[in-house]
Amino acid sequence: MRSIRHILVVQPYGIGDALFMTPLLRALRTLPTVETVDLLLGSRTESVFQNNPHVDQIFSIDKEKWHHSKSCVVIQDLLSLWKNLRGRYDLLIDLSLQREYGFFGGLFLQIPRRIGFNFKKRGTFLTQSLPLPHGFHGAHAVDFYCELGKLIGLEIEDRFLEFYLADQDRKDAEQMIQGRYLAVALGGGESWGKDAFFKRWPVDHFAELISKIKDRVEFEQIVILGSSGEKELGERIEEKLSFPVHNLCGELSLGLCAALLEKSLLFLANDGGLVHLAHSLHVPLIAFFGPVDPKVYGPYPLSSEALAVVRENLPCRPCYFRFRYNSACVDRECLSALTPEEVLRFLDQKNFWPILCKEKSSFAS
């Protein structure tokens, strides 16, 4: 079998999924014959790898743009992609769980070796695959990605996520917000479309918890992070708090968002990509999980500084299984019934507060 010199990794999903593959990307560079590792991503996650030293070239697919474009534009984009990728690679690592990338990788891009997951018999066009009968279940998604590495002889031990911040983003963050602050993400779950609210702890609960945290920990202000579609959530919590709130939803690059996270005293958030971004930067965090199992999609690796909070003793949760969830659920008790008082008791049990007493250093160079 020909040696592996040039690798194309496909990951078309969001920030969390992109960060989950960073241990695999790091490990690929340990293969002695590897010369290049390129990525084919969804357009939302290019900036995740902008400064990553383990990545060479990044290509992207903007399916949202294609949905609103004429056929000639889509065809032109595909032809350009084909010309850039055809005949360049020895190995395709397909993390999409779809058939299309294995098919096009073999027929059009002429990649001889194609590995990935076989979920719902979608691994037809792969040359090697790992069976995934229940989706990601019973172990963390990161561990599944690392298991895939075994197909090419990789035993991945250093399983931590990483994000490389630019110095300029750190400098800009220092100038933008001074003083001690909590970072908060009230949204999340955008990949769930109209059902994104299924992953969101109520805004009123966030406001009450923040006020109670202020009784225990010294900070001066709140920084709200998220997309432009989540700005209204920030406006709602601003009405309920008596101290300064900076609602920056939709106003930041991912790099600047990461730099503000790194400077924060604590990150409060719903299950979503920013949780994993914060954890990769070693920011203390509290994340709220409803339908999704944090053992599979929570902060990784486990840490006393990154706590996943769930409503215990609910037989219906987690309902997210085989990449489906109970969209007919009316009460969303897994989140709506999780009270700020319960969260505080959980944090007390975990002895979380001393972590927040550490002084944050200046990151400006």
ChimeraX attribute file (.defattr): number of C-alpha atoms within 10 A of each C-alpha:
attribute: neighborCount
match mode: 1-to-1
recipient: residues
	/A:1	5
	/A:2	8
	/A:3	11
	/A:4	18
	/A:5	16
	/A:6	17
	/A:7	23
	/A:8	24
	/A:9	24
	/A:10	23
	/A:11	21
	/A:12	23
	/A:13	16
	/A:14	20
	/A:15	21
	/A:16	21
	/A:17	20
	/A:18	24
	/A:19	23
	/A:20	26
	/A:21	23
	/A:22	24
	/A:23	20
	/A:24	26
	/A:25	22
	/A:26	20
	/A:27	18
	/A:28	24
	/A:29	16
	/A:30	10
	/A:31	14
	/A:32	10
	/A:33	12
	/A:34	15
	/A:35	13
	/A:36	17
	/A:37	21
	/A:38	20
	/A:39	22
	/A:40	19
	/A:41	21
	/A:42	20
	/A:43	17
	/A:44	16
	/A:45	20
	/A:46	18
	/A:47	15
	/A:48	22
	/A:49	21
	/A:50	17
	/A:51	14
	/A:52	16
	/A:53	11
	/A:54	17
	/A:55	19
	/A:56	15
	/A:57	13
	/A:58	16
	/A:59	16
	/A:60	17
	/A:61	16
	/A:62	14
	/A:63	13
	/A:64	10
	/A:65	12
	/A:66	14
	/A:67	10
	/A:68	10
	/A:69	11
	/A:70	10
	/A:71	11
	/A:72	9
	/A:73	13
	/A:74	17
	/A:75	12
	/A:76	11
	/A:77	14
	/A:78	13
	/A:79	12
	/A:80	11
	/A:81	16
	/A:82	15
	/A:83	12
	/A:84	12
	/A:85	19
	/A:86	16
	/A:87	14
	/A:88	15
	/A:89	21
	/A:90	18
	/A:91	23
	/A:92	26
	/A:93	25
	/A:94	26
	/A:95	20
	/A:96	20
	/A:97	21
	/A:98	19
	/A:99	19
	/A:100	14
	/A:101	22
	/A:102	28
	/A:103	17
	/A:104	15
	/A:105	26
	/A:106	18
	/A:107	13
	/A:108	14
	/A:109	21
	/A:110	17
	/A:111	22
	/A:112	17
	/A:113	20
	/A:114	24
	/A:115	23
	/A:116	29
	/A:117	27
	/A:118	21
	/A:119	21
	/A:120	16
	/A:121	14
	/A:122	19
	/A:123	26
	/A:124	17
	/A:125	22
	/A:126	23
	/A:127	14
	/A:128	18
	/A:129	20
	/A:130	16
	/A:131	15
	/A:132	19
	/A:133	13
	/A:134	12
	/A:135	18
	/A:136	19
	/A:137	18
	/A:138	11
	/A:139	13
	/A:140	19
	/A:141	20
	/A:142	23
	/A:143	19
	/A:144	20
	/A:145	22
	/A:146	23
	/A:147	15
	/A:148	23
	/A:149	20
	/A:150	12
	/A:151	14
	/A:152	13
	/A:153	10
	/A:154	16
	/A:155	14
	/A:156	18
	/A:157	9
	/A:158	11
	/A:159	18
	/A:160	18
	/A:161	24
	/A:162	22
	/A:163	21
	/A:164	15
	/A:165	20
	/A:166	14
	/A:167	14
	/A:168	14
	/A:169	19
	/A:170	23
	/A:171	16
	/A:172	14
	/A:173	22
	/A:174	17
	/A:175	10
	/A:176	10
	/A:177	15
	/A:178	11
	/A:179	12
	/A:180	17
	/A:181	23
	/A:182	23
	/A:183	26
	/A:184	25
	/A:185	25
	/A:186	24
	/A:187	28
	/A:188	23
	/A:189	18
	/A:190	17
	/A:191	11
	/A:192	12
	/A:193	8
	/A:194	9
	/A:195	13
	/A:196	13
	/A:197	15
	/A:198	24
	/A:199	23
	/A:200	24
	/A:201	26
	/A:202	18
	/A:203	16
	/A:204	13
	/A:205	19
	/A:206	20
	/A:207	18
	/A:208	16
	/A:209	17
	/A:210	17
	/A:211	15
	/A:212	14
	/A:213	15
	/A:214	13
	/A:215	9
	/A:216	11
	/A:217	13
	/A:218	13
	/A:219	17
	/A:220	14
	/A:221	20
	/A:222	21
	/A:223	21
	/A:224	27
	/A:225	28
	/A:226	23
	/A:227	16
	/A:228	12
	/A:229	11
	/A:230	20
	/A:231	19
	/A:232	14
	/A:233	18
	/A:234	23
	/A:235	15
	/A:236	13
	/A:237	19
	/A:238	18
	/A:239	11
	/A:240	14
	/A:241	15
	/A:242	9
	/A:243	12
	/A:244	12
	/A:245	20
	/A:246	16
	/A:247	21
	/A:248	17
	/A:249	23
	/A:250	13
	/A:251	14
	/A:252	15
	/A:253	11
	/A:254	20
	/A:255	22
	/A:256	20
	/A:257	22
	/A:258	26
	/A:259	24
	/A:260	24
	/A:261	29
	/A:262	25
	/A:263	24
	/A:264	24
	/A:265	23
	/A:266	23
	/A:267	26
	/A:268	22
	/A:269	27
	/A:270	25
	/A:271	31
	/A:272	25
	/A:273	20
	/A:274	25
	/A:275	28
	/A:276	28
	/A:277	25
	/A:278	27
	/A:279	26
	/A:280	21
	/A:281	18
	/A:282	16
	/A:283	20
	/A:284	22
	/A:285	28
	/A:286	23
	/A:287	23
	/A:288	25
	/A:289	27
	/A:290	25
	/A:291	24
	/A:292	23
	/A:293	21
	/A:294	21
	/A:295	15
	/A:296	17
	/A:297	23
	/A:298	25
	/A:299	26
	/A:300	22
	/A:301	13
	/A:302	13
	/A:303	13
	/A:304	12
	/A:305	20
	/A:306	24
	/A:307	21
	/A:308	23
	/A:309	21
	/A:310	23
	/A:311	19
	/A:312	9
	/A:313	8
	/A:314	10
	/A:315	8
	/A:316	12
	/A:317	20
	/A:318	18
	/A:319	18
	/A:320	16
	/A:321	15
	/A:322	14
	/A:323	11
	/A:324	11
	/A:325	17
	/A:326	15
	/A:327	12
	/A:328	7
	/A:329	11
	/A:330	8
	/A:331	10
	/A:332	20
	/A:333	15
	/A:334	25
	/A:335	22
	/A:336	15
	/A:337	14
	/A:338	21
	/A:339	16
	/A:340	17
	/A:341	13
	/A:342	14
	/A:343	18
	/A:344	15
	/A:345	11
	/A:346	15
	/A:347	15
	/A:348	11
	/A:349	9
	/A:350	12
	/A:351	12
	/A:352	19
	/A:353	14
	/A:354	8
	/A:355	13
	/A:356	16
	/A:357	12
	/A:358	9
	/A:359	9
	/A:360	13
	/A:361	7
	/A:362	10
	/A:363	13
	/A:364	13
	/A:365	7
